Structures are given as C-alpha cells and as structure tokens.
Amino acid sequence: MSVTVYHFWSKTCGPCQVIKPALQLLRTEFPDVKWVSVDTHMDVAGYASQLKVQVVPTVVVVATRADGSLIGSERHSGTQMIGYHRILRNAMRAITPQ
C-alpha cells in the first residue's frame, strides 16, 4: 500500500510561495510518502487535468493498495496548512493495517 501526494503550484502564485516552507516540513514528517510536485504551467504529464485541479495551491493525496487499486483520495486547496496535514494523516491511516 502506498500514498502519493500531488502538490500543484505555480511560480506566479503568491499563496503557493507562502505555503512552500510548511509543505517542506510535511515532506519531512511523512518520509514514506511519494511526493509529486507539479508546476501547473509546465504540466506535460497532464496531472492537473487527470485530477481535476482548477486552483493553486492544491494538494491531492491518493492512497492505493499494493495491486494499484484505489483506497481513496482527498484534496485541499489554499493556505490553511491544517487541511494538508489532515488529508495526509487520513491517507496514512487508510493504508495502515488495523
């Protein structure tokens, strides 16, 4: 089971720059998570379209089983860091055996 975090941002987005240091702390707090940073102006893989992201900053957390099937996903946008922390904790709980 795994958790992937898609962090959507833009160089021209002021709020994106404000939360950048706090997101770096989340990377440290959740080292087992795969982090994908997506500059929406250079999103050649089309992640924003696939995950229906329309505003930045947005974080989409996706939890999957070992076979790749989806356990669940959550998203949070804006500058309220507690929301990002909450969705990461929820995803980690979802993949932790009970």
C-alpha positions as CSV (number, residue, x, y, z in Angstrom):
1,M,0.0,0.0,0.0
2,S,1.2,3.5,-0.7
3,V,0.4,7.2,-0.6
4,T,1.2,9.7,-3.3
5,V,0.9,13.4,-2.8
6,Y,0.4,15.6,-5.8
7,H,1.4,19.2,-5.0
8,F,0.0,21.7,-7.6
9,W,1.6,25.1,-7.7
10,S,2.7,28.0,-9.9
11,K,5.6,30.3,-9.9
12,T,3.3,33.3,-10.2
13,C,1.1,32.2,-7.3
14,G,1.7,34.2,-4.1
15,P,-0.1,31.7,-1.8
16,C,2.0,28.9,-3.3
17,Q,5.2,30.6,-2.2
18,V,3.8,31.2,1.3
19,I,3.0,27.6,2.0
20,K,6.1,26.2,0.4
21,P,8.2,26.0,3.6
22,A,5.3,24.4,5.5
23,L,4.9,21.7,2.8
24,Q,8.6,21.0,3.1
25,L,8.1,20.3,6.7
26,L,5.3,17.9,5.8
27,R,7.7,16.1,3.5
28,T,10.0,15.6,6.5
29,E,7.1,14.5,8.7
30,F,5.8,11.9,6.2
31,P,9.0,10.4,4.7
32,D,7.3,7.3,3.4
33,V,5.0,9.3,1.1
34,K,5.8,9.7,-2.6
35,W,5.7,13.4,-3.4
36,V,5.0,14.7,-7.0
37,S,5.5,18.5,-7.4
38,V,3.5,19.9,-10.4
39,D,4.1,23.3,-11.8
40,T,0.7,23.8,-13.5
41,H,2.4,25.9,-16.2
42,M,4.6,23.0,-17.2
43,D,2.3,20.0,-16.5
44,V,3.3,18.0,-19.6
45,A,2.0,14.8,-17.9
46,G,-1.5,16.3,-17.5
47,Y,-1.8,15.6,-13.8
48,A,-3.9,18.7,-13.2
49,S,-6.4,17.6,-15.8
50,Q,-6.5,14.0,-14.7
51,L,-7.1,15.0,-11.0
52,K,-9.4,17.9,-12.0
53,V,-7.3,20.6,-10.3
54,Q,-8.5,24.1,-11.1
55,V,-6.8,26.3,-8.5
56,V,-3.4,26.5,-6.9
57,P,-2.1,25.8,-4.4
58,T,-3.8,22.4,-4.2
59,V,-2.6,19.1,-2.8
60,V,-4.3,15.8,-3.9
61,V,-3.5,12.8,-1.7
62,V,-4.0,9.3,-3.3
63,A,-3.9,6.1,-1.3
64,T,-3.6,2.8,-3.2
65,R,-3.3,-0.9,-2.4
66,A,-0.3,-3.0,-3.5
67,D,-2.2,-4.0,-6.7
68,G,-2.6,-0.4,-7.6
69,S,-6.3,-0.2,-6.8
70,L,-7.6,3.0,-5.2
71,I,-8.3,3.1,-1.5
72,G,-9.2,6.7,-1.5
73,S,-8.2,10.3,-2.3
74,E,-8.7,13.7,-0.7
75,R,-7.7,17.2,-1.7
76,H,-7.2,20.5,-0.1
77,S,-6.6,24.0,-1.5
78,G,-5.5,27.3,-0.1
79,T,-3.2,28.4,2.7
80,Q,-4.7,26.6,5.7
81,M,-2.0,24.1,6.5
82,I,-4.1,22.1,8.9
83,G,-6.1,20.9,5.9
84,Y,-3.0,19.5,4.2
85,H,-1.9,17.8,7.4
86,R,-5.3,16.3,7.9
87,I,-5.6,14.7,4.5
88,L,-2.1,13.2,4.8
89,R,-2.9,11.7,8.2
90,N,-6.1,10.3,6.8
91,A,-4.3,8.6,3.9
92,M,-1.7,7.2,6.2
93,R,-4.4,5.7,8.5
94,A,-6.1,4.2,5.4
95,I,-3.0,2.2,4.5
96,T,-2.0,1.2,8.0
97,P,-3.1,-2.3,8.9
98,Q,-5.6,-2.4,11.7
